[in-house]
Amino acid sequence: MHDHDPLANRSATAVRRSPARMAAGAGAALVVVLAAVWGVATRDEPAARATTAGDHGSGRGEAADVPAPQGAADLPEGREPTPFDTQYPAVGRLDKGLLKAVQEAARDAREDGIEFRVTSGWRSREHQQRLLNEAVRRYGSAEEARRFVNTPDKSAHVSGRAVDIGPTDADDWLIRHGDDYGLCQVYNNEMWHFELLTAPGGACPAPLTDAAG
């Protein structure tokens, strides 16, 4: 079901956040416009992530994100949904706790003029296997490919426990404030990949250097 009014009920977390971070007005409106322009300009950004992306496995294993063919990850063609577009399987099939945390963070980020987009979320096993097969062809061996793409059995995307957020300003906001919601950056070389790894207000584990780390 598509949430048409995600700002109707702001989370209690927003009340606890610094008033300086919640300032709205003309400055915030300008940021919204710039963020929208950035989103259009970087729509193909996932393709550039292929050489460093990570698809976190179960526990905190290796893996990574190689960009999917358009539409293969159950995302709408030609646009990236918000965390409230649950009619798309990539969003609607995320772990319920993870989805709730991302939606709460998205509401609060909008107070700062930041718009979250889901660049990758839940993936089918078949889609994950295609990504792995493509990585083997790209990197020349299964061993090298596993530095970037996990198997369907271990992928946190397949289990719905990982979400990739864009654009870059949203990633930066979530890296700074994600622990307020229990959301943590998993890899230093993947600013877009988040998982629910702590309780709201808790301490996130230190990010791994990369998917092999």
C-alpha atoms as one frame of an Amber mdcrd trajectory, in Angstrom:
protein
   0.000   0.000   0.000   1.412   3.368  -0.967   1.730   5.805   1.940   0.549
   9.072   0.408   1.155  11.171   3.501   4.370   9.992   5.194   4.677  13.249
   7.125   1.289  12.980   8.823   2.726  11.438  11.979   6.305  12.277  12.749
   8.202   9.800  14.876   9.081  10.498  18.495  12.699  10.413  17.371  12.197
  13.657  15.517  11.248  15.430  18.740  14.490  14.329  20.339  16.640  15.563
  17.502  18.474  18.893  17.645  16.306  21.905  16.725  19.150  23.153  14.547
  18.941  20.037  12.405  15.148  20.416  12.037  15.161  23.971  10.693  12.965
  24.348   7.642  12.093  27.300   5.398  13.647  28.682   2.273  16.988  26.948
   2.846  15.349  23.543   3.213  13.213  24.151   0.141  16.331  24.923  -1.887
  17.918  21.693  -0.700  14.818  19.763  -1.839  15.165  21.252  -5.319  18.888
  20.497  -5.460  18.273  16.960  -4.202  15.706  16.400  -6.940  18.139  17.655
  -9.587  20.842  15.420  -8.139  18.484  12.435  -8.258  17.909  12.944 -11.977
  21.585  13.502 -12.671  22.632  10.385 -10.777  19.866   8.003 -11.882  22.521
   5.798 -13.466  24.798   6.051 -10.443  24.403   2.359  -9.424  26.339   1.342
 -12.536  29.320   3.274 -11.240  29.090   1.456  -7.943  29.768  -1.974  -9.403
  33.488  -1.961  -8.686  33.110  -1.123  -4.997  29.580  -2.105  -4.080  28.857
  -4.667  -1.361  25.872  -6.944  -0.767  26.112  -7.805   2.901  25.648 -11.453
   3.707  24.184 -13.103   6.789  25.809 -12.073  10.041  28.441  -9.680   8.700
  29.953 -11.710   5.874  31.359 -10.701   2.557  29.469  -9.546  -0.520  28.323
  -6.605  -2.545  25.961  -4.841  -4.890  26.420  -5.177  -8.623  23.746  -3.121
 -10.410  20.730  -5.052 -11.647  19.234  -4.918 -15.113  16.419  -2.350 -15.089
  13.324  -3.804 -13.460  14.980  -7.085 -12.441  14.972  -6.170  -8.748  11.214
  -5.548  -8.641  11.686  -1.784  -8.850   9.612   0.490 -11.099  11.190   1.222
 -14.456  12.458   4.744 -14.899  12.330   5.860 -11.260  13.521   4.976  -7.792
  10.745   4.595  -5.201  10.622   6.160  -1.772  10.534   3.965   1.354   6.750
   4.475   1.356   6.172   2.919  -2.076   5.416  -0.488  -0.624   3.470  -1.619
  -3.690   6.858  -2.481  -5.202   8.293  -5.788  -3.924  11.770  -4.291  -3.490
  10.262  -2.053  -0.787   7.209  -3.961   0.429   9.118  -7.197   1.043  11.776
  -5.641   3.239  11.961  -6.930   6.798   9.191  -5.156   8.733  11.524  -3.778
  11.373  13.956  -2.475   8.772  11.182  -0.898   6.689   9.683   0.830   9.729
  13.065   2.247  10.736  13.804   3.504   7.222  10.370   5.117   6.964  10.812
   6.886  10.313  14.231   8.137   9.228  12.807   9.270   5.881  10.100  11.342
   7.617  12.668  13.088   9.775  15.109  13.577   6.901  12.389  15.412   4.987
  12.348  17.968   7.786  15.920  18.721   6.716  15.003  18.816   3.022  16.403
  15.350   2.298  14.462  12.843   0.183  15.214   9.114   0.504  15.123   6.869
  -2.556  15.397   3.089  -2.472  17.993   2.116  -5.086  17.878  -1.564  -4.119
  15.960  -3.457  -1.470  14.511  -6.961  -1.359  15.747  -9.181  -4.183  14.505
 -12.539  -5.386  16.899 -15.487  -5.242  16.848 -15.629  -9.028  17.840 -11.988
  -9.327  20.626 -12.412  -6.796  21.960 -15.423  -8.708  21.950 -13.385 -11.933
  24.003 -10.716 -10.188  26.493 -13.335  -9.018  26.736 -14.891 -12.479  27.348
 -11.456 -14.013  30.033 -10.741 -11.420  31.825 -14.004 -12.218  31.928 -13.016
 -15.889  33.002  -9.488 -15.032  35.745 -10.331 -12.527  36.947 -13.575 -14.054
  36.462 -16.009 -11.180  33.922 -17.048  -8.557  36.403 -16.183  -5.806  36.862
 -12.635  -7.042  33.137 -12.221  -7.706  32.310 -13.117  -4.110  34.147  -9.979
  -2.989  31.316  -8.047  -4.613  28.216 -10.272  -4.750  26.991 -12.824  -2.256
  25.118 -16.032  -2.956  21.326 -16.124  -2.696  21.653 -18.163   0.507  23.708
 -15.472   2.250  22.533 -12.204   0.743  20.885  -9.829   3.195  18.954  -8.375
   0.265  17.330 -11.754  -0.444  16.245 -12.041   3.193  14.962  -8.435   3.106
  17.395  -7.289   5.784  19.359  -4.792   3.678  18.415  -1.650   1.817  20.408
   0.654  -0.440  19.492   4.329  -0.121  20.220   7.230  -2.462  21.081   9.861
  -3.486  24.375  10.846  -1.847  22.910  13.554   0.400  20.461  10.994   1.811
  23.327   8.571   2.458  25.280  11.268   4.259  22.252  12.158   6.418  21.642
   8.519   7.307  25.290   7.875   8.143  25.145  10.791  10.615  21.707  10.053
  12.101  21.006   6.403  11.339  21.824   5.123  14.816  18.846   7.122  16.124
  16.731   4.533  14.282  18.998   1.489  14.641  20.210   1.832  11.036  23.895
   1.305  10.389  26.251   1.656   7.450  27.768  -1.795   6.930  30.804  -1.066
   4.750  33.142   1.917   4.547  33.196   1.629   0.762  29.372   1.458   0.528
  27.810   4.594   1.889  24.403   3.532   0.524  24.014   0.071   2.144  22.197
   0.008   5.524  20.971  -2.674   7.858  19.148  -2.700  11.174  22.071  -3.613
  13.447  21.297  -1.913  16.759  18.384  -0.654  18.861  17.200   2.926  18.206
  19.654   5.245  19.933  22.198   2.439  20.298  25.740   2.241  18.993  26.333
   0.891  15.512  29.191  -1.558  15.018  32.181  -0.112  13.207  31.758  -0.504
   9.455  33.890  -3.117   7.739  36.496  -1.830   5.335  34.780  -3.576   2.426
  32.760  -6.660   1.605  35.748  -8.948   2.048  36.596  -7.435   5.442
